[in-house]
């Protein structure tokens, strides 16, 4: 009985020694491993790359010139690499890791533009799905909803839509609906309570008011399209407004 227990204890101790030795071997191998190149996993947004692999490689090369063949992987500053790349305006998130063969792997997610602020006297900017405002890309253009107007330009200067959070639900409503995304070409945002819709069909600009009661206002515009304009003519009215509750004003 005692011999059996002793054998079990010895077997357990032997297993522990083997495990410790294996861990030590793995750690030793890791310490001996050296940098052997860069691998970039760049996720496209709707098939578009606002930042290219070449540019990412150049940024890393300039910021970390020590990353050359033979450089110990244990000294690669993964957090610093992530922080440097996260400063790029088109990059939403970065994960850096070391592969088994000493490859520095960088996985990048881009920001997704949902609208574009167009300014006649300044550079345009994209509004991302998170409500951030980023510069446009010199390489690619994303076909998204256009925003113009005095208040839209103020948002551009602020760098986000935080001062008008109610704008994002309106933008999402228009862009996610197949019909409205085709029909509404532009939001003219002059003030918080003075939003106007520019249409694909029809010369009139629709007075929308503020960004509240969105679904009700679009139901009224749908009535306008289906019941009023086909009878009266698409250019029969000079002014159309749905900014008053439960009303369509056509003049």
Phi, psi and omega per residue, in radians:
X1 nan -0.841 -3.139
X2 -1.163 -0.637 3.116
X3 -1.109 -0.701 -3.133
X4 -1.110 -0.754 3.132
X5 -1.145 -0.679 3.125
X6 -1.118 -0.691 3.116
X7 -1.106 -0.711 3.130
X8 -1.103 -0.753 -3.135
X9 -1.110 -0.798 3.128
X10 -1.098 -0.690 3.111
X11 -1.112 -0.703 3.127
X12 -1.148 -0.753 3.125
X13 -1.102 -0.706 3.112
X14 -1.089 -0.749 3.119
X15 -1.072 -0.723 3.123
X16 -1.106 -0.737 3.132
X17 -1.114 -0.721 3.103
X18 -1.089 -0.757 -3.130
X19 -1.115 -0.772 3.106
X20 -1.085 -0.735 3.120
X21 -1.103 -0.697 3.141
X22 -1.147 -0.762 3.115
X23 -1.068 -0.755 3.115
X24 -1.083 -0.667 3.124
X25 -1.137 -0.780 3.140
X26 -1.082 -0.769 -3.141
X27 -1.118 -0.673 3.125
X28 -1.122 -0.741 3.123
X29 -1.124 -0.665 3.128
X30 -1.127 -0.685 3.131
X31 -1.159 -0.543 -3.131
X32 -1.443 -0.272 -3.085
X33 -1.206 2.473 -3.113
X34 -2.168 2.819 -3.133
X35 -1.070 2.325 -3.072
X36 -2.373 0.496 3.057
X37 2.191 3.035 -3.072
X38 -2.102 2.365 3.074
X39 -2.182 2.129 -3.077
X40 -1.941 2.176 3.073
X41 -1.908 1.752 -3.046
X42 -1.895 2.052 -3.092
X43 -1.513 2.180 -3.140
X44 -1.306 2.729 3.047
X45 -1.988 1.924 -3.090
X46 0.928 0.671 3.102
X47 1.382 0.120 -3.076
X48 -2.018 2.443 3.063
X49 -1.953 1.906 3.124
X50 -1.414 -0.309 3.030
X51 -2.295 2.476 -3.047
X52 -1.869 2.747 -3.141
X53 -1.011 -0.685 -3.139
X54 -1.030 -0.763 -3.138
X55 -1.128 -0.713 3.114
X56 -1.079 -0.783 3.115
X57 -1.059 -0.697 3.138
X58 -1.175 -0.664 3.126
X59 -1.119 -0.820 -3.136
X60 -1.131 -0.733 -3.137
X61 -1.085 -0.678 -3.119
X62 -1.305 -0.653 -3.083
X63 -1.408 -0.482 -3.083
X64 -2.307 1.235 -3.095
X65 -1.132 -0.279 3.139
X66 -1.285 -0.227 -3.124
X67 -1.327 1.490 3.102
X68 -2.305 2.888 3.134
X69 -0.922 2.281 3.131
X70 1.729 -0.175 3.134
X71 -1.284 2.277 -3.096
X72 -1.053 2.272 -3.111
X73 -1.158 -0.447 3.139
X74 -1.188 -0.270 -3.138
X75 -1.778 0.040 3.118
X76 -1.259 2.135 -3.082
X77 -1.420 1.430 -3.046
X78 -1.018 -0.767 -3.126
X79 -1.098 -0.695 3.136
X80 -1.159 -0.648 3.087
X81 -1.087 -0.805 3.131
X82 -1.073 -0.785 -3.123
X83 -1.099 -0.731 -3.136
X84 -1.110 -0.792 -3.108
X85 -1.266 -0.559 3.140
X86 -1.136 -0.300 3.100
X87 -1.347 -0.153 3.113
X88 -1.258 2.324 -3.043
X89 -1.093 -0.432 -3.104
X90 -1.648 -0.084 -3.089
X91 -1.694 2.184 -3.129
X92 -1.522 -0.776 3.132
X93 -2.664 2.724 -3.112
X94 -2.413 2.395 2.991
X95 -2.232 2.099 3.131
X96 -1.923 2.411 -3.139
X97 -2.643 2.922 3.116
X98 -1.887 2.232 3.102
X99 -1.413 3.030 -3.072
X100 -1.094 -0.495 -3.068
X101 -1.781 0.375 3.114
X102 1.427 0.304 3.124
X103 -1.518 2.271 3.022
X104 -1.432 1.983 -3.107
X105 -1.783 2.226 -3.127
X106 -2.152 2.030 3.124
X107 -1.819 2.213 -3.012
X108 -2.177 2.325 3.003
X109 -1.933 2.300 -3.135
X110 -1.572 2.745 2.955
X111 -1.189 2.591 3.121
X112 -1.912 1.965 3.103
X113 -1.223 2.423 3.103
X114 -2.060 -0.339 3.101
X115 -2.705 2.887 -3.127
X116 -2.269 2.221 3.055
X117 -1.542 2.088 -3.124
X118 -1.815 2.204 -3.126
X119 -2.125 2.189 -3.116
X120 -1.180 -0.472 -3.060
X121 -2.002 0.296 -3.133
X122 -2.784 3.099 3.134
X123 -1.225 2.529 3.083
X124 -1.334 2.995 3.080
X125 -2.662 2.689 3.081
X126 -1.678 2.524 2.918
X127 -1.710 2.169 -3.130
X128 -1.467 2.990 3.130
X129 -1.112 -0.323 3.108
X130 -1.617 -0.007 3.135
X131 1.551 0.142 3.054
X132 -1.447 2.715 3.086
X133 -2.015 2.115 -3.086
X134 -2.140 2.784 3.123
X135 -1.206 2.798 3.063
X136 -1.313 2.795 -3.120
X137 -1.536 2.398 3.074
X138 -1.283 -0.202 -3.052
X139 -1.771 -0.763 -3.043
X140 -2.244 2.637 3.065
X141 -2.089 2.290 3.112
X142 -1.744 2.261 3.131
X143 -1.401 1.779 -3.091
X144 -2.355 3.057 3.113
X145 -1.082 2.397 -3.134
X146 -1.669 2.390 3.020
X147 -2.063 2.322 3.051
X148 -2.343 3.073 3.097
X149 1.949 2.851 -3.048
X150 -1.050 -0.773 -3.100
X151 -1.263 -0.575 3.079
X152 -1.067 -0.677 3.106
X153 -1.177 -0.608 3.077
X154 -1.115 -0.693 3.109
X155 -1.083 -0.661 3.114
X156 -1.038 -0.740 -3.135
X157 -1.195 -0.514 -3.104
X158 -1.397 -0.383 3.095
X159 1.514 -0.016 3.090
X160 -2.852 3.018 3.108
X161 -1.745 0.379 -3.078
X162 -1.008 -0.561 -3.126
X163 -1.353 -0.157 3.095
X164 -2.501 1.126 -3.069
X165 -1.091 -0.419 -3.136
X166 -1.189 -0.219 3.129
X167 -1.219 -0.599 -3.083
X168 -1.086 -0.785 3.085
X169 -1.031 -0.610 3.111
X170 -1.177 -0.790 3.123
X171 -1.073 -0.778 -3.142
X172 -1.106 -0.704 -3.131
X173 -1.042 -0.803 -3.106
X174 -1.193 -0.807 -3.019
X175 -1.290 -0.472 -3.086
X176 -1.553 -0.210 3.118
X177 -1.666 2.169 -3.050
X178 -1.026 -0.739 -3.104
X179 -1.241 -0.877 -3.062
X180 -1.210 -0.563 3.110
X181 -1.155 -0.483 3.095
X182 -1.467 -0.564 -3.046
X183 -1.516 -0.673 -3.116
X184 -1.596 1.975 -3.082
X185 -1.622 -0.394 -3.042
X186 -2.766 2.511 2.953
X187 -1.862 2.133 3.068
X188 -1.704 1.905 -3.062
X189 -1.872 1.687 -3.122
X190 -1.562 -0.702 3.063
X191 -2.526 3.019 3.117
X192 -1.047 -0.587 -3.118
X193 -1.871 0.328 3.129
X194 -2.355 1.314 3.086
X195 -1.846 2.386 -3.135
X196 -2.243 2.471 -3.122
X197 -1.766 2.248 3.019
X198 -1.728 2.344 -2.990
X199 -1.808 2.733 3.016
X200 -1.300 -0.681 -3.139
X201 -2.047 2.262 -3.130
X202 1.747 2.404 -3.065
X203 -1.471 -0.290 -3.055
X204 -1.268 2.543 2.982
X205 -1.683 2.206 -3.079
X206 -1.537 2.147 3.083
X207 -1.326 2.013 -3.066
X208 -1.721 -0.396 -3.088
X209 1.416 -2.362 3.104
X210 -1.548 -3.138 -3.056
X211 -1.617 0.556 3.097
X212 -1.836 2.906 3.051
X213 0.953 0.717 -2.977
X214 -1.047 -0.896 -3.057
X215 -1.104 -0.703 3.123
X216 -1.097 -0.737 -3.131
X217 -1.139 -0.706 3.135
X218 -1.259 -0.498 3.038
X219 -1.127 -0.671 3.113
X220 -1.198 -0.669 3.091
X221 -1.141 -0.620 3.101
X222 -1.119 -0.700 3.058
X223 -1.067 -0.720 3.104
X224 -1.005 -0.806 -3.113
X225 -1.199 -0.696 -3.000
X226 -1.520 -0.539 -2.994
X227 -2.050 -0.576 -3.020
X228 -1.650 -0.991 -3.059
X229 -1.126 -0.640 3.086
X230 -1.053 -0.507 -3.135
X231 -1.523 -0.696 -3.053
X232 -1.565 -0.402 -3.061
X233 1.884 2.475 -3.029
X234 -1.163 -0.392 3.140
X235 -2.051 0.524 -3.086
X236 -1.304 -0.441 -3.057
X237 -2.047 2.544 3.086
X238 -1.570 -0.470 -3.100
X239 -2.337 2.284 3.064
X240 -2.288 2.302 -3.108
X241 -2.451 2.420 3.023
X242 -2.164 0.287 -3.049
X243 -1.298 -0.319 3.092
X244 -1.564 2.440 -3.020
X245 -1.047 2.234 3.069
X246 1.048 0.500 -3.136
X247 -2.321 2.620 2.899
X248 -2.103 2.097 3.131
X249 -1.833 2.095 3.123
X250 -2.190 2.120 -3.093
X251 -2.300 nan nan
